[in-house]
């Protein structure tokens, strides 16, 4: 930042993680910096690491410790719902 009124670099915050994106004149590139020191403790794993996954467009350019959450199939959801309905019917003695 070059002006006297600039407070700092523009950033967004998610879960205590600060993500800065700006034009770096020295590198002549768009630069993205991530500050993990302020991450909420729910993100910090037992070994003091934080999972991070970075995509640019459709390409994964970095991934460390991140894994996809399994998507439950519609059939599985329907089966669980039917089981729950049967259980509640039995419990209420319908």
BAVEXVEX-788820 format. One record per residue: x, y, z of N, C-alpha, C, O, CB in turn. Coordinates in steps of 0.2 Angstrom, whole numbers, plus 5000, padded with zeros to 4 digits. Glycine has a CB too. Layout:
<recs>
XYZXYZXYZXYZXYZ...
</recs>
This chain:
<recs>
500449945000500050005000500550065000501050065003499550005006500250114997500750174996500450234999500850285000500850184989499850245000499550305002499650315010499650265013498850315000499650375012499650385020499050365024499150355030499850465021498550355020497950335024497750265024497250235026497350375021498250225020498150155020498250125027498750135030498650125015497750085029497850045035498249985034498449955039497150035038498249955029498649895028498349855021498049895017498549845034498549795021498349755015497549735015497349725021498749695014497249735010496549705010496549635012496949595009496149725003496049615016496049545018495349525019494849565020496449525023495249455019494549425022494749385028495349355028494149385016494249375032494449325038493849275038493249285037494349365044494149215038493649155039493949105044494449075044493549115032493549095050493749055055494449075058494849035061493848985052494549145058495149165061495749165057496249195058495249135068495649135051496149135046496149205042495649215039496149075042496649235041496649295037496949285030497549255030497049355041496649305025496849295018496949355015496449395014496349245014497549375013497749435009497849425002498149375000498349475013497549464998497649464991497749534988497349574989496949434987498349544985498549604982499049604977499249544975498849644988499149654973499649664968500249674971500349724975499449714963500749634970501449644972501849674967502049634962501749574975502049734967502449774962503149744961503449744956502549844963503449714967504149684967504149624963504549604959504449674974503649584964503549514960503149524953503249484949503149464964502849584952502449594946501949534946501849504940502849604940501549524951501049474951500549484956500649524961501449404953500049444956499549444961499749404966500049344965498749424958499749424972500049384978499549374983499149414985500649424981499549314985499049284990499449264996499849224996498549234988499249295002499649275008499049245013498549275014500049335011499249195017498749175022499149175029499649145030498549095020498749205034499049205041498649155045498049165046498949275044498949105047498649045051498649055059498349015062498948985049499049105061499149115068498549125072498549115078499749165069498049155069497449175072496849135071496349155073497249245070497049075068496449025067496149005073496448995078496748965063495448995073495048965079495348895080495548865076494348965077495248875087495548815089495248755086495548705086495548815096494548765083494248705080494648685074494548625072493548725079494948725071495348715064496048675066496248645062495448775060496248685072496948665074496948595075496548575080497248705079497248545072497248475074497748465080498148505082497548435067497748405082498148375088498848395087499248405092498048305089499148385081499848395079500048475078500548485075500048355073499548515080499648585079499648615072499848665070500248615082499348575067499348595060498648615058498148595062499548535055498548645053497948675050497848645043498248665039497848745051497348615042497248585035497148645030496748695032496648535034497448645024497448695019497348665012497748625011498048745020496848695008496748675002496748734997496248774999496148625001497148744992497148804988496948784981497248734978497748844988496448814978496348804971496348874967496248924970495548774970496648864961496648924956496248894950496448854947497348944954495648934949495248904944494948834946494748824951495548904937495048784941494848724943495448674945495348614946494548694937496048704946496648664947496848674955496848724957497248684943496948614958497148614965497948634964498348594961497048554969498148684967498848704967499248684974499848684974498948774966498848674979499148654985498648624990498048644990499448714989498848564993498348534998498748505003499248455002497848484994498648515009499048485015498548475021498248515024499548535017498448415022497948395027497248395026496848375030498148425033497048425020496348435019496048375015496348345011496248495014495448355017495148295013494448315013494148345017495248225017494148285007493448295006492948265011493148205013493248274999492448295013491948265017491548215013491248235007491448315021491448155015491048105011490348135009490048155014491048035014490048125003489448145002488948085002489048035000489348174994488448095006487948045007487548035001487248084999487548045014487347974999486947964993486247984995486047975001487047894990485847994990485148004992484747944994484347944998484748034985485047884991484747824993484847815001484447785005485047764989485447825003485647815010485247865014485047845020486447835011485147925012484747975016484047945017483747945022484748045013483747925011483047895012483047835016482547825020482847875004483547785016483547725020483547745027483247715031484147685018483947795029484047815036483347845038483147835044484647865037483047885034482447925036481847865037481547875042482247975030481847815033481347765033481447725040481047705043481447715027482147715042482247685048482047725054481847695059483047665048482147785053481947835059481247835060480947835065482247905057480847835054480147835054479847765057479447775062479847845047480147715055479947645058480147645066479647625070480347585055480647675068480847675075480347715079480147695084481547695076480247775076479747825080479047795080478747805085479747895077478847765075478147725075478147675080477647675084478047695068478647635081478747585086478747615093478447595098479347535085479147665094479247695100478547735103478347725109479747755100478147755098477547795100476947735100476447755102477347845095477147675098476647625097476047635093475447625094476347605104476247665087475747675082475547615078475047615074475947735077
</recs>
